[in-house]
Amino acid sequence: MPGYFLGIDVSKGYADFVLLDQQKRVVEPVFQLDDTFEGHNRLYGLLHRFWQRHDQAQFFAGLEATGGYENNWLEALRRFQARLPLQVARLHSFSVHAPVRSPSASSGSRGP
């Protein structure tokens, strides 16, 4: 079952979306939707049409926690789960923006 990753950058009143395949290639151009009933419906329509064209597609969506701005999108995506093969995760901003640190970096070693 092919997996597709929906990255969501939430801002006040809208969100930017990108849909990637397993090789991290963009499969739907980056798009922006308003955080409204209409915007949520447009997102559902896009995902549903994509799912119909890509038999057995599985979606994995991630939203950065943004002080509550993500809540409407998160609830809409959870409603979509009743009709789409979709998993949703709210990501803490530290996990999204934190640099990857090796064990030696955390012990104060600067490397070679």
Secondary structure, DSSP 8 states (H G I E B T S, - for coil): --EEEEEEEEETTEEEEEEE-TT--EEEEEEEEESSHHHHHHHHHHHHHHHHHSTT-EEEEEEE--TTTTHHHHHHHHHHTTTS-EEEEEE-HHHHH-----HHHHTT----
